Amino acid sequence: MLQNHRLFDVDAHVLLSPVMWRDLPEAYAVRRPRPIRLDDASDLGRVRTAWFVDGRVSPHAFGLGAHPSKTPEAVMSEYGAKLDTTELPPSSLDMSDPEARLRDMDRKGIDIQVIFPTPHYAQMTVDPGFEAALFRSYNRYIARQCRRSPERLKWAGLLPLRDAREGCEAVTEMVALGASAVLVFGTVGERLLSDCYFTPVWEAVARSRLPVCVHMGMSFTPYEQLTQSVFDAHIMGMCLPVHLAFVALVGHGMLDRYPDMKVAFLEFGSEWLLYMVPRMDHYLPLNRSKFLPGVHPFPQQAIQDYVKSGRIFLAPESEDRLLPIEMELFGENQFLYASDIPHGEGRHDAASVILKRTDLSDTQKQKILYDNAARFYGNP
């Protein structure tokens, strides 16, 4: 609790760590992500260690396909991690000690936290079998760790969409393990989330009644040819897929096909709605009148109606100056608080920033900090 407000943190993270690969099937164990040290790193800034996965090095600091990622130095003492720090120690960052994460939450006044993996999973591999193995190994690991304090530690499970059979089995396993949500990224490579190949998996998700979280990540492969720096990756490669996900889920009728589905868009901010909603509503009547509805699954309602339906949730930046306008246009019951711990964009004190705002009412603050999250994930 912070200043007499309960905090429901909808998006915190656990960093890559070798402890997550212990459940990999034997056929994929040799391909597990491996920590490496970069000997010639004098001109790479803070990037002195990296992960080697499927022939790729991450983080890739500059050049085509550049993207950020936390390095082994954050969690492994043999690569430079500091074990004696009291706030966000490695055992909290990789959740190998859930008690350490709970202590960090207590220091921030966080009552409940939903744990997500690093967005690096969005581009870890294009091999359907290997991706499913990585995703499901992570899910089992985080389920075990959160089970130590299930009333405070929740988790979202990675959904392997590239392999439909594995995806369906993963949903069943997530339910059995106690997941609070399923996690996808903005696209599955160059395929939209609405691609008909994924229909059996989405039907399994609908039956599970788990909410869907779309998280920031550089999932759309062509963007790798545009990003030449970490800045490019953050602004283009990792954020722009939210538009593709929104079109797929709302513009392609998925919310009509799955009437109980709830979706949260996390770590994208929320200003993008002010562009996408009126733009889609501008073209929707024109396209409905000129094209046969059987050719394209047009949404049944106006886009704005879906946003106001109580089924679409967003985690805005705490300092978003347009937040009161967004809440006025789309309703105040869908906006969520996220700490993004332990990532480096300065969101760690997001709750304090929200509480200090003078343009939000106490009721709106309470909804953002706790009530809306309970509505999305379910009451603990």
C-alpha positions in Angstrom: 0.0 0.0 0.0 1.2 3.5 -0.9 -0.3 6.6 0.7 -3.4 4.6 1.7 -3.8 3.3 -1.8 -3.6 -0.4 -2.7 -1.4 -1.0 -5.7 -2.1 -3.7 -8.4 1.0 -3.6 -10.7 -0.2 -5.1 -14.0 3.2 -5.3 -15.7 6.5 -6.2 -14.0 9.3 -8.3 -15.4 11.6 -11.2 -14.7 14.9 -11.2 -16.5 16.5 -14.0 -18.6 18.3 -16.5 -16.5 19.7 -20.1 -17.0 17.2 -21.3 -14.3 14.5 -20.9 -16.8 15.8 -23.6 -19.2 15.8 -26.6 -16.9 12.5 -27.8 -18.2 13.5 -27.7 -21.9 12.9 -31.0 -23.7 16.2 -32.9 -24.3 15.9 -32.3 -28.0 16.2 -28.5 -27.5 18.5 -28.4 -24.4 21.6 -27.8 -26.5 20.0 -24.8 -28.1 19.2 -23.1 -24.8 20.0 -19.4 -24.5 23.7 -19.2 -23.4 25.4 -16.3 -21.6 28.5 -15.0 -23.4 31.2 -12.5 -22.6 32.3 -9.9 -25.3 36.0 -9.6 -25.0 36.3 -6.7 -27.5 33.7 -4.5 -25.8 35.5 -1.2 -25.2 33.3 0.7 -27.6 30.0 -1.0 -26.8 29.1 1.1 -23.7 27.5 -1.0 -21.1 27.2 -4.1 -23.3 30.0 -6.3 -22.1 28.0 -9.5 -21.9 25.1 -10.9 -24.0 22.8 -13.8 -24.7 23.5 -16.2 -27.6 20.2 -17.7 -28.9 19.7 -19.5 -32.2 22.7 -18.0 -33.8 22.0 -14.4 -32.7 23.5 -12.2 -30.0 21.3 -10.1 -27.8 21.4 -7.2 -27.1 22.5 -6.1 -30.5 23.6 -2.5 -29.7 23.7 -0.9 -33.2 23.4 -1.7 -36.9 20.5 -3.4 -38.6 18.2 -5.2 -36.2 19.6 -3.3 -33.2 17.5 -4.0 -30.0 17.9 -3.7 -26.3 17.9 -6.5 -23.7 19.1 -7.0 -20.2 22.4 -8.9 -20.2 23.7 -11.8 -18.1 25.6 -9.2 -16.1 22.2 -8.3 -14.4 21.6 -11.8 -12.9 24.8 -13.9 -13.0 27.6 -13.2 -10.5 30.2 -14.8 -12.7 29.3 -12.2 -15.4 29.4 -9.2 -13.0 26.1 -9.2 -11.2 26.3 -7.7 -7.7 24.8 -10.1 -5.2 25.1 -7.9 -2.1 22.7 -5.2 -3.3 19.5 -4.9 -1.2 17.1 -3.4 -3.8 16.4 -5.5 -6.9 19.1 -8.1 -6.3 19.7 -10.7 -9.0 17.5 -13.2 -7.1 14.6 -10.8 -7.4 15.3 -9.9 -11.0 15.2 -13.6 -12.1 12.7 -14.6 -9.4 14.9 -17.4 -8.2 14.1 -16.1 -4.7 10.4 -15.0 -4.7 10.9 -13.6 -1.1 13.4 -11.1 -2.5 10.8 -9.9 -5.1 8.2 -9.6 -2.3 10.6 -7.4 -0.3 11.1 -5.2 -3.4 7.4 -4.9 -3.8 7.0 -4.0 -0.1 9.5 -1.2 -0.5 7.5 0.2 -3.4 4.2 -0.3 -1.6 3.0 -2.8 -4.3 0.4 -5.2 -3.0 0.0 -7.4 -6.1 2.2 -7.8 -9.1 1.7 -9.6 -12.4 5.1 -11.0 -13.7 5.9 -10.9 -17.4 9.0 -12.3 -19.1 11.4 -10.0 -21.0 10.2 -8.7 -24.4 13.2 -10.4 -25.9 11.0 -13.5 -26.3 9.3 -11.6 -29.1 12.2 -12.2 -31.4 14.1 -15.1 -29.8 13.5 -17.6 -32.6 11.3 -18.2 -35.6 11.5 -22.0 -35.2 8.0 -23.1 -34.1 9.1 -26.1 -32.1 12.0 -24.3 -30.3 9.8 -21.3 -29.6 7.1 -23.5 -28.0 9.8 -25.3 -25.9 11.2 -22.0 -24.7 7.8 -20.5 -23.9 6.5 -23.5 -22.0 9.7 -24.0 -20.1 9.4 -20.3 -18.9 5.8 -20.8 -18.0 6.5 -23.8 -15.8 9.4 -21.9 -14.1 7.4 -18.7 -13.3 4.4 -20.8 -12.2 6.6 -22.5 -9.6 8.1 -19.3 -8.3 4.8 -17.4 -8.0 3.3 -20.4 -6.2 5.3 -19.3 -3.2 2.9 -16.4 -2.7 0.0 -16.8 -5.1 -2.1 -14.0 -3.5 0.5 -11.4 -4.3 2.6 -12.9 -7.2 0.6 -13.4 -10.4 1.9 -14.3 -13.9 1.1 -14.2 -17.6 2.1 -17.2 -19.7 3.8 -17.0 -23.1 1.5 -18.3 -25.8 3.3 -20.2 -28.6 1.2 -19.4 -31.7 3.6 -20.6 -34.4 2.7 -24.2 -33.5 -1.0 -24.5 -33.2 -0.9 -27.9 -31.4 1.6 -26.6 -28.9 -0.4 -23.4 -28.5 -3.5 -25.3 -27.5 -1.6 -27.5 -25.1 0.1 -24.5 -23.6 -3.3 -22.9 -22.8 -4.4 -26.0 -21.0 -1.2 -26.1 -19.1 -1.4 -22.4 -18.2 -4.8 -22.9 -16.7 -3.6 -25.9 -14.7 -0.6 -24.0 -13.4 -2.6 -21.0 -12.3 -1.8 -18.3 -14.9 -3.6 -15.0 -14.7 -3.4 -14.1 -18.4 -1.9 -15.2 -21.7 0.8 -13.1 -23.3 1.3 -12.4 -27.0 3.3 -9.8 -28.9 2.0 -7.4 -31.6 2.5 -10.0 -34.4 3.8 -13.5 -34.9 6.6 -12.6 -37.2 5.0 -11.3 -40.4 1.6 -12.7 -39.5 -1.2 -10.8 -37.8 -2.7 -12.2 -34.7 -5.9 -12.6 -36.6 -4.3 -15.0 -39.1 -6.6 -18.0 -39.6 -3.8 -20.4 -38.8 -4.0 -19.3 -35.1 -7.8 -19.9 -34.9 -7.6 -23.2 -32.9 -5.3 -21.5 -30.4 -7.6 -18.5 -30.0 -10.5 -20.8 -29.5 -8.6 -22.5 -26.7 -7.9 -19.2 -25.2 -11.5 -18.2 -25.4 -12.5 -21.4 -23.6 -10.0 -20.8 -20.9 -11.5 -17.3 -20.2 -8.0 -16.0 -19.5 -7.5 -12.4 -20.5 -5.1 -11.6 -23.2 -2.1 -9.3 -22.8 -0.4 -7.8 -25.9 3.0 -6.6 -24.8 5.6 -4.4 -26.4 8.3 -6.3 -28.3 10.0 -6.3 -31.7 7.9 -9.1 -33.1 7.3 -7.8 -36.7 10.4 -9.1 -38.5 10.6 -6.4 -41.3 11.1 -3.7 -38.6 14.6 -5.2 -38.0 15.6 -3.8 -41.4 14.7 -0.3 -40.2 16.2 -0.2 -36.7 19.8 0.8 -36.5 20.0 1.7 -32.8 18.4 0.9 -29.5 16.5 4.2 -29.9 15.1 3.0 -33.2 14.1 -0.3 -31.6 12.2 1.4 -28.8 10.4 3.9 -31.0 9.7 1.8 -34.1 10.5 -1.9 -33.8 9.1 -2.5 -30.3 6.2 0.0 -30.2 4.7 0.2 -33.7 3.4 -3.4 -33.6 0.7 -2.2 -31.3 -1.1 -0.8 -34.3 -0.9 -4.1 -36.1 -2.3 -5.9 -33.0 -5.1 -3.5 -32.6 -6.2 -3.9 -36.2 -6.0 -7.6 -35.9 -8.0 -7.9 -32.7 -10.5 -5.1 -33.2 -10.5 -4.3 -36.9 -10.6 -8.0 -38.0 -13.6 -8.9 -35.8 -11.8 -11.0 -33.2 -13.7 -9.3 -30.3 -16.9 -10.2 -32.2 -15.9 -13.9 -32.5 -14.9 -14.1 -28.9 -17.4 -12.0 -27.0 -15.9 -12.7 -23.6 -12.3 -11.8 -24.5 -10.6 -9.0 -22.6 -7.4 -7.5 -24.0 -4.8 -5.3 -22.4 -2.1 -3.4 -24.3 1.0 -3.1 -22.1 4.1 -0.9 -22.3 2.9 0.9 -25.4 1.5 3.9 -23.6 -2.0 5.0 -24.6 -1.7 8.1 -26.8 -1.7 5.9 -29.9 -5.5 5.3 -29.3 -6.1 8.9 -30.1 -4.9 8.2 -33.7 -6.0 4.6 -34.3 -9.6 4.8 -33.1 -10.7 7.8 -35.2 -8.6 6.7 -38.2 -10.2 3.2 -38.2 -13.7 4.7 -37.6 -13.2 7.1 -40.5 -12.6 4.3 -43.0 -14.8 1.6 -41.6 -18.2 2.8 -43.0 -16.6 3.4 -46.4 -15.1 -0.1 -46.6 -18.3 -1.7 -45.3 -20.3 -0.1 -48.1 -17.9 -0.9 -51.0 -16.7 -4.4 -50.2 -18.6 -7.6 -49.6 -18.6 -8.5 -45.9 -17.8 -12.1 -46.7 -14.5 -11.1 -48.2 -13.3 -9.3 -45.0 -14.4 -9.8 -41.4 -15.4 -6.2 -40.7 -16.1 -5.5 -37.0 -19.8 -5.3 -36.3 -19.6 -2.1 -34.2 -17.8 1.2 -34.4 -14.2 1.0 -33.2 -14.9 3.5 -30.5 -17.7 1.3 -29.1 -15.2 -1.6 -28.6 -12.8 0.7 -26.8 -15.7 1.9 -24.5 -17.0 -1.6 -24.0 -14.9 -2.4 -20.9 -13.0 -5.1 -22.7 -9.9 -3.1 -23.8 -7.4 -2.0 -21.2 -4.3 0.1 -21.4 -1.3 0.9 -19.3 -0.5 4.6 -19.9 2.7 6.3 -18.9 2.2 7.9 -15.5 3.2 11.3 -16.9 1.0 11.2 -20.0 -0.3 14.7 -20.3 -3.2 13.6 -22.4 -4.5 11.0 -19.9 -7.5 13.0 -18.8 -8.5 13.5 -22.4 -8.1 9.8 -23.1 -10.2 8.9 -20.0 -12.9 11.3 -21.1 -13.1 9.9 -24.6 -12.8 6.2 -23.8 -13.8 5.8 -20.2 -11.9 5.7 -16.9 -12.4 2.0 -16.1 -9.8 0.6 -18.5 -6.5 2.4 -17.6 -4.0 0.5 -15.5 -0.9 1.1 -13.4 2.4 -0.6 -14.4 5.8 -0.4 -12.7 7.7 -2.1 -15.5 10.2 -3.3 -12.8 13.1 -3.8 -13.4 13.3 -2.1 -16.8 15.1 1.2 -17.2 12.5 3.7 -18.6 12.0 5.2 -15.1 8.6 3.7 -14.4 9.6 2.4 -11.0 7.9 5.3 -9.2 4.9 5.4 -11.6 2.4 5.1 -8.7 3.9 8.1 -6.9 3.7 10.1 -10.0 0.0 9.2 -10.5 -0.8 10.1 -6.9 0.8 13.5 -7.2 -1.2 14.5 -10.3 -3.6 17.3 -9.8 -5.6 16.6 -13.0 -6.9 13.3 -11.9 -9.6 12.8 -9.2 -9.1 10.5 -6.2 -11.6 8.1 -7.7 -9.7 8.0 -11.0 -6.4 7.4 -9.2 -7.9 4.5 -7.3 -9.3 3.0 -10.5 -5.9 3.2 -12.2 -3.9 1.9 -9.3 -6.0 -1.0 -8.3 -9.7 -1.3 -9.3 -9.3 -1.6 -13.0 -6.6 -4.2 -12.7 -8.9 -6.3 -10.5 -11.6 -5.9 -13.2 -9.2 -7.2 -15.8 -7.3 -10.0 -14.1 -10.0 -10.8 -11.5 -10.0 -10.1 -7.8 -7.1 -11.8 -6.0 
